[in-house]
């Protein structure tokens, strides 16, 4: 009787230990995997978002600055060239017209 009881008790304890170990391992693995996956995904997403935002901001700022500088330089050069050409043409035309009129008046006065 004692042997059969000891065997049954031993098998009961063994099955209980197996089920405990299995459930412990399952819960440990689940919690570990969940926490690892969460932290990995968080860090991956953070790094991806940071790198994406940095690259996007850099490229956007570069293109914006380039386009702004180009348009500013173009408009500045255009306005400068226009004003310079206008003043030069005006002064040249005035001096040419004055000299032409003077020579014309002199030639008329002599004849």
C-alpha positions as CSV (number, residue, x, y, z in Angstrom):
1,X,0.0,0.0,0.0
2,X,2.8,2.4,0.9
3,X,4.6,1.7,-2.4
4,X,1.6,2.3,-4.5
5,X,0.8,5.5,-2.6
6,X,4.4,6.6,-2.9
7,X,4.3,5.9,-6.7
8,X,1.0,7.7,-7.2
9,X,2.2,10.6,-5.0
10,X,5.5,10.8,-6.9
11,X,3.7,10.8,-10.3
12,X,1.3,13.4,-9.0
13,X,4.2,15.6,-7.9
14,X,6.0,15.0,-11.1
15,X,3.0,16.0,-13.2
16,X,2.4,19.0,-11.0
17,X,6.0,20.1,-11.4
18,X,5.9,19.6,-15.2
19,X,2.7,21.6,-15.5
20,X,4.2,24.3,-13.2
21,X,7.4,24.4,-15.2
22,X,5.5,24.5,-18.5
23,X,3.2,27.3,-17.3
24,X,6.1,29.2,-15.8
25,X,8.2,28.8,-19.0
26,X,5.2,29.8,-21.1
27,X,4.4,32.9,-19.0
28,X,8.1,33.8,-18.8
29,X,8.6,33.4,-22.6
30,X,5.4,35.3,-23.4
31,X,6.3,38.2,-21.1
32,X,9.9,38.3,-22.2
33,X,9.0,38.1,-25.9
34,X,6.3,40.7,-25.5
35,X,8.6,43.1,-23.6
36,X,11.4,42.5,-26.0
37,X,9.2,42.9,-29.1
38,X,7.6,46.1,-27.6
39,X,11.0,47.6,-26.7
40,X,12.5,46.6,-30.1
41,X,9.5,47.9,-32.0
42,X,9.5,51.2,-30.0
43,X,13.2,51.7,-30.5
44,X,13.0,50.8,-34.2
45,X,10.1,53.1,-34.8
46,X,11.8,55.9,-32.9
47,X,15.0,55.6,-34.8
48,X,13.2,55.2,-38.1
49,X,11.0,58.2,-37.4
50,X,14.0,60.3,-36.2
51,X,16.1,59.4,-39.3
52,X,13.1,60.0,-41.6
53,X,12.3,63.3,-40.1
54,X,15.9,64.4,-40.1
55,X,16.4,63.4,-43.7
56,X,13.1,65.0,-44.7
57,X,13.8,68.2,-42.9
58,X,17.3,68.4,-44.2
59,X,16.2,67.8,-47.8
60,X,13.2,70.2,-47.4
61,X,15.3,72.9,-45.9
62,X,18.0,72.5,-48.5
63,X,15.6,72.7,-51.4
64,X,13.6,75.5,-49.8
65,X,16.8,77.5,-49.1
66,X,18.1,76.8,-52.6
67,X,14.9,77.9,-54.3
68,X,14.6,81.0,-52.0
69,X,18.2,82.0,-52.7
70,X,17.8,81.4,-56.4
71,X,14.6,83.4,-56.6
72,X,16.1,86.2,-54.5
73,X,19.2,86.3,-56.5
74,X,17.3,86.3,-59.7
75,X,15.0,89.1,-58.6
76,X,17.8,91.1,-57.2
77,X,19.9,90.7,-60.3
78,X,17.0,91.6,-62.5
79,X,16.1,94.7,-60.6
80,X,19.8,95.8,-60.4
81,X,20.3,95.2,-64.1
82,X,17.1,97.0,-65.0
83,X,17.9,100.0,-62.9
84,X,21.5,100.1,-64.1
85,X,20.5,99.7,-67.8
86,X,17.8,102.3,-67.4
87,X,20.1,104.9,-65.8
88,X,22.8,104.1,-68.3
89,X,20.5,104.4,-71.3
90,X,19.0,107.6,-70.0
91,X,22.4,109.2,-69.4
92,X,23.7,108.0,-72.7
93,X,20.6,109.1,-74.6
94,X,20.7,112.5,-72.9
95,X,24.3,113.1,-73.7
96,X,23.9,111.9,-77.2
97,X,20.8,114.0,-77.8
98,X,22.5,117.1,-76.3
99,X,25.6,116.7,-78.4
100,X,23.6,116.1,-81.5
101,X,21.3,119.1,-80.8
102,X,24.3,121.3,-80.1
103,X,26.1,120.2,-83.3
104,X,22.9,120.6,-85.3
105,X,22.3,124.1,-83.8
106,X,25.9,125.1,-84.5
107,X,25.6,123.9,-88.1
108,X,22.4,125.8,-88.6
109,X,23.8,128.9,-87.0
110,X,26.9,128.9,-89.3
111,X,24.9,128.5,-92.4
